[in-house]
Amino acid sequence: MRNKILRLQESPELAAGDAPVSLMQVLAGVSPDYAVVAQKTATAKKLKSFDAPFDQQYGLTLADLAMRYEASLRAEIICELKPKRRKPKAQAASDAQYAPKK
C-alpha cells in the first residue's frame, strides 16, 4: 500500500514563488491543510496507472520555504558585501570643480 500526505491551500503569493519570503512566512506559511491518500495493493500493471499523482509534489513544505528564505538572505548579504563602485579619479576631479562652494 502506498500513502501520500498532501499539503494544500498555502497563500497564492508563496505558491507563485516570486515574492521574497520572510522568516514568519517560513514558520507559518507552509500549507496548513493535510490529507492522507492511500492506495490498496494491486497488480503492478494497475498500480502503474496511478504513479503520476503519487509522484507529484503538492503544496509548500517547510523545507521549500526555508531554502527560498535562505537564498534571498544570502543574496542580500552578498549584495551588501560587494565593494561599492567608485568614480574614476579624473571624473571625481572634474566633479569637484563644479561642486558648490561653502
N, C-alpha and C positions, 0 to 999 in steps of 0.2 A: 504494500500500500504506500502511495506517495502522498505527502502532505505539503501544503504551501501556505504560508502566512501572508496575507495581503494587507498592505497599509495604504489607506486611501484618504482622500479629502484634505490634502495639505493645501496651503494657500497657493493661489494661482501665480503669485509673484515668485515664490520659491520654486514652484514646479517649472516655471519658464527658464529659470537659471540665469537670467540676465542681470538682475539687480544684485548689489553687494549683500552679503549675509552678515548680520550682526551676531554677536555671541548669544544674545537672548533667543534669536531665531534658531540657532543651533540647538539650544537647550529645549525650546518649546515648539519649534516649527516642524518637527517631524510629523508624518501622517498620524493623526490621532485615532483613526478607526482601524480595527483589526478584524480579520476574518480568517477562518481556517477552512481550507478546501482540501478534501481528501478524495483519493481515487481508489476504488476497490481493485483487488487483484484480478487480472485478466490475462489473456494471451498477449504475447509480445506484439502481435500484429494489431490487436485492438488498442493496446496502450500507446502505440506509436502515433495514432491519430490525435492524441491529447498532449503530445510533447510540447508543442508550441506554447500553449497557455502556461504550462508548468515551468518552462524555461525563461519566460518573460519576467522582467523586474517590474514591480508595481510600487508606486509611491516613493517617498523620500525616506531614507534611513538616517539615523543619527550619524553614521559614518560618512554618508554623502555630504551632508551639510557641514560637518566638521572639516572635511577636506576642502570644500569650497571656501569656508571661512579662513582656514589656514593659508590657502593660496592667495586670497585677497590681502591678508595681513602681510604675507611675505612680499607681495608686490609693492605694498605701501612702504615697507621698511627699505627695500632695495631702492625705491624712488628717492627716499629721504637720504640715503647714504651716497647716492651718486654725487660727484663733485659738481658744483654749480659752474656753468659756463661763464667765463669772463670775457669781457670785451678785449680785443687786441689792443696793445699799448698805444699804437698810432691812433686808433679810434678813440680811446679814452682821453688822449691828449687833446684831440680836436673837440671832443665834447666839453672838456674843461674850459676851453677858450670861449664857448658860448654860454657857460653856466652863469646865472645871475650873481652879481657881486653883493656881498653883505656889508 
